[in-house]
Amino acid sequence: MASEDEFKVLGLWFSPFALRVLIGLEEKGIKYEYIEEDWMSNHSPLLLEMNPVHKKIPVLIHNGRPVAESAIIVEYIDELWSNGPAFLSSDPYDRALARFWVDFIEKKLIVPGRLILFRSKGEEQEEGKRQFIESLAMLEEALRGKNYMGGNAFGIADIACAPMICWFHTYEIFGDFKIMFEDKFLSIFMWMMKCMERESVKKILPEQEKVLQVVSQARKIILKET
Ligand code: GS8
């Protein structure tokens, strides 16, 4: 990796997947150009060219070469900048665990979270809520007695989960429930506080009210609400 290397990120400011990449780059102190996709219109020609398979953000473009899929991008960043704190442990078992939790965040929080946000049928929403709360309980268990997901160092599983911090409020509003962090999920609550003390997370996460606004706009389109 040379100092004149060029990095561009294709993203959406509220996407939990794009936010992972930006937090990763900030953590390593990497300069990059951020290019915002327009979520209301069709995919940009650049996105279609850079991620023709999934046609999804985020994409990291390193000297013109694209890397897609947030977790893969964050690992790529970690491998490129091996000087500086590592996102993954040197221990294979710890690495496997960290990757397990990265995968968990998408499958067990973000996917059921979509049922809460973008389904109008009561029972589908309820099922989303049930799964979401169940997953928070698992996350709580995994974080108990630890500073970060992997122990003492902020790592890839924290980077993968940190964007949820600015989304929790939106889940609560549209799911009409309260997460009760201080009562039921104290370890997650403490972890959120620690993450929010980090310059990278503080700088990158949008305000929760802004996430709420954009999700209500998206809901109107998806659910054809007026
Ligand atoms: C998910 C990316 C994704 O869903 C990752 O990068 O980790 N597994 C992937 N991106 C969404 C925006 S965030 O909800 C996206 O780009 N959607 C556009 C589309 O589906 O057309």
Boltz pocket constraint, residues with backbone or C-beta under 6 A from the ligand:
constraints:
  - pocket:
      binder: B
      contacts: [[A, 12], [A, 15], [A, 16], [A, 17], [A, 54], [A, 55], [A, 56], [A, 57], [A, 58], [A, 68], [A, 69], [A, 70], [A, 71], [A, 106]]
      max_distance: 6.0
